[in-house]
């Protein structure tokens, strides 16, 4: 996900409630599974002073404990979510304190409002508008960005892999226990390939510049017998 897309989602999510705004921040930052902040995280596991979240063993899918350092954004939203709550209360609840169940409809609305999702007809696949559908079908479904896609975003996050964080560390944060599972999410996109090519071009240009300036002399070319032929 591009930074500008996340910013649009964050702004729109804030209109629907701090609970969905906070979940968005956690999912996008760490690439956690849906249940980890939503069902398993309790207030006692949050240390606001040391800015850490302690995911207990047994509460995670791979049964490994993880201590995660909070970013400033995550610290801010979680601080507001646990205010006034007891140690065993869920960190993420709705504003009225009710448990968050299936929130896909809310997510669909947020994504559609910012152009990152659409409701489409299952028959003709045209985007559903107020004008209705030419095919006359009333069967619609959501298309595009899903909550689970944020797990892939966390894996490939610009704040992690693209800024040089070791993949082993990313795996620990997101709870990927095996390399094979991690690689399913760690898909190299066209932007990654373009950045890699640009870096190679830059390195080649720097090398050519050093040669042309005389700072580095090219290596002598050797004949088949090993004698210099320059």
LOTOR-677884 format. One record per residue (C-alpha): residue in one letter; x, y, z. Coordinates in nm, 4 decimals, m for minus. Example, Ala and Ser with C-alpha at 12.3 -4.5 7.8 and 13.67 -1.06 7.14 Angstrom:
# residues 2
(site "A"; (1.2300; m0.4500; 0.7800))
(site "S"; (1.3670; m0.1060; 0.7140))
# end
This chain:
# residues 230
(site "X"; (0.0000; 0.0000; 0.0000))
(site "X"; (0.1272; 0.3440; m0.0893))
(site "X"; (0.1736; 0.5975; 0.1885))
(site "X"; (m0.0810; 0.8314; 0.0322))
(site "X"; (m0.3389; 0.5497; 0.0199))
(site "X"; (m0.2830; 0.4733; 0.3862))
(site "X"; (m0.3246; 0.8409; 0.4741))
(site "X"; (m0.6599; 0.8503; 0.2935))
(site "X"; (m0.7745; 0.5337; 0.4677))
(site "X"; (m0.6661; 0.6630; 0.8081))
(site "X"; (m0.8511; 0.9910; 0.7644))
(site "X"; (m1.1689; 0.8192; 0.6475))
(site "X"; (m1.1498; 0.5502; 0.9180))
(site "X"; (m1.1371; 0.8222; 1.1824))
(site "X"; (m1.4858; 0.9297; 1.0742))
(site "X"; (m1.6220; 0.5838; 1.1575))
(site "X"; (m1.4621; 0.5580; 1.4998))
(site "X"; (m1.1342; 0.5384; 1.6845))
(site "X"; (m1.1686; 0.1596; 1.7064))
(site "X"; (m1.1376; 0.1082; 1.3309))
(site "X"; (m0.8745; 0.3811; 1.3053))
(site "X"; (m0.6650; 0.2010; 1.5668))
(site "X"; (m0.7073; m0.1393; 1.4058))
(site "X"; (m0.5969; 0.0052; 1.0730))
(site "X"; (m0.2791; 0.1408; 1.2320))
(site "X"; (m0.1937; m0.1908; 1.3978))
(site "X"; (m0.2694; m0.4091; 1.0949))
(site "X"; (m0.0777; m0.1849; 0.8567))
(site "X"; (0.2227; m0.1377; 1.0866))
(site "X"; (0.2779; m0.4938; 1.2058))
(site "X"; (0.0956; m0.7166; 0.9588))
(site "X"; (m0.0782; m0.9018; 1.2412))
(site "X"; (m0.3518; m1.1564; 1.1894))
(site "X"; (m0.7050; m1.0282; 1.2281))
(site "X"; (m0.7625; m1.1918; 1.5677))
(site "X"; (m0.4392; m1.0840; 1.7387))
(site "X"; (m0.5322; m0.7237; 1.8226))
(site "X"; (m0.9066; m0.7751; 1.7970))
(site "X"; (m0.9795; m1.0880; 2.0041))
(site "X"; (m0.6594; m1.1706; 2.1928))
(site "X"; (m0.5173; m0.8374; 2.3093))
(site "X"; (m0.5975; m0.7257; 2.6647))
(site "X"; (m0.5109; m0.4022; 2.8421))
(site "X"; (m0.2673; m0.5774; 3.0776))
(site "X"; (m0.0504; m0.6689; 2.7783))
(site "X"; (0.0126; m0.3042; 2.6961))
(site "X"; (0.2965; m0.1160; 2.8646))
(site "X"; (0.2485; 0.2515; 2.7826))
(site "X"; (0.5596; 0.3571; 2.9741))
(site "X"; (0.7976; 0.1261; 2.7878))
(site "X"; (0.5793; 0.1491; 2.4768))
(site "X"; (0.5536; m0.2266; 2.4258))
(site "X"; (0.2836; m0.4825; 2.3525))
(site "X"; (0.3268; m0.8308; 2.4937))
(site "X"; (0.1566; m1.0983; 2.2851))
(site "X"; (0.1342; m1.3973; 2.5155))
(site "X"; (0.2143; m1.7508; 2.3985))
(site "X"; (m0.1051; m1.9335; 2.3176))
(site "X"; (m0.2784; m1.6152; 2.2054))
(site "X"; (m0.0986; m1.6253; 1.8719))
(site "X"; (m0.1490; m1.8727; 1.5902))
(site "X"; (0.2075; m2.0052; 1.6014))
(site "X"; (0.2060; m2.0194; 1.9871))
(site "X"; (0.5120; m1.7930; 2.0139))
(site "X"; (0.5262; m1.4993; 2.2541))
(site "X"; (0.6196; m1.1667; 2.0983))
(site "X"; (0.7100; m0.8358; 2.2590))
(site "X"; (0.6506; m0.5564; 2.0099))
(site "X"; (0.7698; m0.1989; 2.0344))
(site "X"; (0.4968; 0.0502; 1.9550))
(site "X"; (0.5358; 0.3235; 1.6992))
(site "X"; (0.4204; 0.6715; 1.7950))
(site "X"; (0.1026; 0.6279; 1.5929))
(site "X"; (0.0158; 0.2917; 1.7489))
(site "X"; (0.1029; 0.4193; 2.0974))
(site "X"; (m0.1316; 0.7148; 2.0518))
(site "X"; (m0.4329; 0.5150; 1.9363))
(site "X"; (m0.3866; 0.2347; 2.1895))
(site "X"; (m0.3445; 0.4833; 2.4739))
(site "X"; (m0.6897; 0.6185; 2.3941))
(site "X"; (m0.8380; 0.2713; 2.3532))
(site "X"; (m0.7333; 0.1435; 2.6996))
(site "X"; (m0.8155; 0.4594; 2.8918))
(site "X"; (m1.0454; 0.3674; 3.1813))
(site "X"; (m1.0337; m0.0060; 3.1102))
(site "X"; (m0.9437; m0.2858; 3.3488))
(site "X"; (m0.6466; m0.5237; 3.2986))
(site "X"; (m0.8597; m0.8002; 3.1490))
(site "X"; (m1.0619; m0.5768; 2.9174))
(site "X"; (m1.0096; m0.5956; 2.5446))
(site "X"; (m0.7940; m0.3187; 2.4033))
(site "X"; (m1.0122; m0.2841; 2.0947))
(site "X"; (m1.3835; m0.2399; 2.1480))
(site "X"; (m1.6345; m0.0078; 1.9919))
(site "X"; (m1.6793; 0.3374; 2.1405))
(site "X"; (m1.9682; 0.2125; 2.3541))
(site "X"; (m1.7552; m0.0720; 2.4904))
(site "X"; (m1.9225; m0.3448; 2.2868))
(site "X"; (m1.7149; m0.6277; 2.1374))
(site "X"; (m1.6167; m0.5789; 1.7752))
(site "X"; (m1.7576; m0.8577; 1.5645))
(site "X"; (m1.7733; m0.8696; 1.1876))
(site "X"; (m1.6747; m0.5231; 1.0657))
(site "X"; (m1.6398; m0.5981; 0.6969))
(site "X"; (m1.9264; m0.3692; 0.5961))
(site "X"; (m1.7588; m0.0777; 0.7727))
(site "X"; (m1.4291; m0.1613; 0.6037))
(site "X"; (m1.5989; m0.1807; 0.2641))
(site "X"; (m1.7536; 0.1632; 0.3121))
(site "X"; (m1.4211; 0.3165; 0.4120))
(site "X"; (m1.2391; 0.1709; 0.1132))
(site "X"; (m1.5142; 0.2622; m0.1327))
(site "X"; (m1.5276; 0.6193; m0.0018))
(site "X"; (m1.1572; 0.6748; m0.0765))
(site "X"; (m1.1486; 0.4875; m0.4067))
(site "X"; (m0.9644; 0.1774; m0.2846))
(site "X"; (m1.2608; m0.0534; m0.3185))
(site "X"; (m1.5901; m0.0835; m0.5023))
(site "X"; (m1.9175; m0.2689; m0.4899))
(site "X"; (m1.9657; m0.4613; m0.8133))
(site "X"; (m2.2342; m0.6684; m0.9763))
(site "X"; (m2.1553; m1.0397; m0.9669))
(site "X"; (m2.3112; m1.0864; m1.3092))
(site "X"; (m2.1593; m0.8082; m1.5194))
(site "X"; (m1.8813; m0.6946; m1.2780))
(site "X"; (m1.9736; m0.3309; m1.3328))
(site "X"; (m1.9385; m0.0965; m1.0370))
(site "X"; (m2.2690; m0.0484; m0.8584))
(site "X"; (m2.3911; 0.3102; m0.8642))
(site "X"; (m2.7049; 0.4931; m0.7646))
(site "X"; (m2.8247; 0.4552; m1.1233))
(site "X"; (m2.8508; 0.0789; m1.0814))
(site "X"; (m2.7173; m0.1979; m1.3058))
(site "X"; (m2.7914; m0.2490; m1.6708))
(site "X"; (m2.8073; m0.6256; m1.6257))
(site "X"; (m3.0820; m0.5887; m1.3680))
(site "X"; (m2.9169; m0.8195; m1.1145))
(site "X"; (m2.9305; m0.7318; m0.7460))
(site "X"; (m2.6416; m0.9609; m0.6504))
(site "X"; (m2.3427; m0.7451; m0.5555))
(site "X"; (m2.0092; m0.8050; m0.3884))
(site "X"; (m1.7109; m0.6073; m0.2679))
(site "X"; (m1.3969; m0.5893; m0.4804))
(site "X"; (m1.0437; m0.4721; m0.3969))
(site "X"; (m0.8609; m0.4002; m0.0690))
(site "X"; (m0.9295; m0.6485; 0.2107))
(site "X"; (m0.8297; m0.6437; 0.5757))
(site "X"; (m0.6072; m0.9464; 0.5174))
(site "X"; (m0.4231; m0.7525; 0.2470))
(site "X"; (m0.2802; m0.5378; 0.5271))
(site "X"; (m0.0892; m0.8434; 0.6496))
(site "X"; (0.0937; m0.8419; 0.3177))
(site "X"; (0.1406; m0.4660; 0.3537))
(site "X"; (0.2976; m0.5212; 0.6959))
(site "X"; (0.5328; m0.7786; 0.5457))
(site "X"; (0.6404; m0.5420; 0.2683))
(site "X"; (0.6005; m0.2229; 0.4704))
(site "X"; (0.8187; 0.0678; 0.3583))
(site "X"; (0.8835; 0.1311; 0.7267))
(site "X"; (1.0378; m0.2137; 0.7621))
(site "X"; (1.1883; m0.4014; 0.4679))
(site "X"; (1.2280; m0.0994; 0.2427))
(site "X"; (1.4105; 0.0886; 0.5176))
(site "X"; (1.6559; m0.1939; 0.5746))
(site "X"; (1.4991; m0.3826; 0.8663))
(site "X"; (1.6193; m0.7427; 0.8654))
(site "X"; (1.3608; m0.9881; 0.7350))
(site "X"; (1.4117; m1.2030; 1.0446))
(site "X"; (1.2974; m0.9070; 1.2539))
(site "X"; (0.9943; m0.8490; 1.0299))
(site "X"; (0.9021; m1.2161; 1.0655))
(site "X"; (0.9186; m1.1847; 1.4434))
(site "X"; (0.7004; m0.8735; 1.4500))
(site "X"; (0.4347; m1.0184; 1.2217))
(site "X"; (0.4410; m1.3684; 1.3636))
(site "X"; (0.5646; m1.5538; 1.0553))
(site "X"; (0.7297; m1.8612; 1.2006))
(site "X"; (0.8628; m2.0214; 0.8834))
(site "X"; (1.0370; m1.8698; 0.5857))
(site "X"; (0.8049; m2.0437; 0.3398))
(site "X"; (0.4948; m1.8825; 0.4909))
(site "X"; (0.6646; m1.5432; 0.5074))
(site "X"; (0.7581; m1.5663; 0.1408))
(site "X"; (0.3918; m1.6093; 0.0471))
(site "X"; (0.3324; m1.2549; 0.1665))
(site "X"; (0.6714; m1.1095; 0.0788))
(site "X"; (0.5923; m1.0672; m0.2897))
(site "X"; (0.8214; m0.8399; m0.4854))
(site "X"; (0.6142; m0.5838; m0.6759))
(site "X"; (0.7001; m0.3708; m0.9788))
(site "X"; (0.8061; m0.0796; m0.7595))
(site "X"; (1.0606; m0.3007; m0.5829))
(site "X"; (1.2006; m0.4124; m0.9178))
(site "X"; (1.2176; m0.0546; m1.0459))
(site "X"; (1.3974; 0.0593; m0.7311))
(site "X"; (1.6456; m0.2275; m0.7629))
(site "X"; (1.7181; m0.1373; m1.1262))
(site "X"; (1.7628; 0.2283; m1.0342))
(site "X"; (2.0111; 0.1372; m0.7612))
(site "X"; (2.2100; m0.0792; m1.0024))
(site "X"; (2.2146; 0.2020; m1.2605))
(site "X"; (2.3281; 0.4477; m0.9963))
(site "X"; (2.6090; 0.2179; m0.8863))
(site "X"; (2.7219; 0.1668; m1.2475))
(site "X"; (2.7226; 0.5423; m1.3121))
(site "X"; (2.9316; 0.6031; m1.0013))
(site "X"; (3.1791; 0.3383; m1.1141))
(site "X"; (3.2044; 0.4908; m1.4626))
(site "X"; (3.2528; 0.8333; m1.3104))
(site "X"; (3.5418; 0.7104; m1.0971))
(site "X"; (3.7072; 0.5524; m1.4005))
(site "X"; (3.6692; 0.8628; m1.6166))
(site "X"; (3.8089; 1.0890; m1.3463))
(site "X"; (4.1221; 0.8753; m1.3197))
(site "X"; (4.0688; 0.7884; m0.9560))
(site "X"; (4.0350; 0.4227; m1.0394))
(site "X"; (4.2305; 0.2709; m1.3265))
(site "X"; (4.0625; m0.0104; m1.5150))
(site "X"; (4.2104; m0.3534; m1.4563))
(site "X"; (4.4549; m0.4654; m1.7298))
(site "X"; (4.3109; m0.7087; m1.9827))
(site "X"; (4.4958; m1.0408; m1.9820))
(site "X"; (4.5679; m1.2742; m2.2719))
(site "X"; (4.4905; m1.6432; m2.2551))
(site "X"; (4.8464; m1.6992; m2.1222))
(site "X"; (4.7887; m1.4514; m1.8415))
(site "X"; (5.0121; m1.1728; m1.9892))
(site "X"; (4.8897; m0.8146; m1.9935))
(site "X"; (4.7879; m0.7028; m2.3416))
(site "X"; (4.7287; m0.3329; m2.2609))
# end
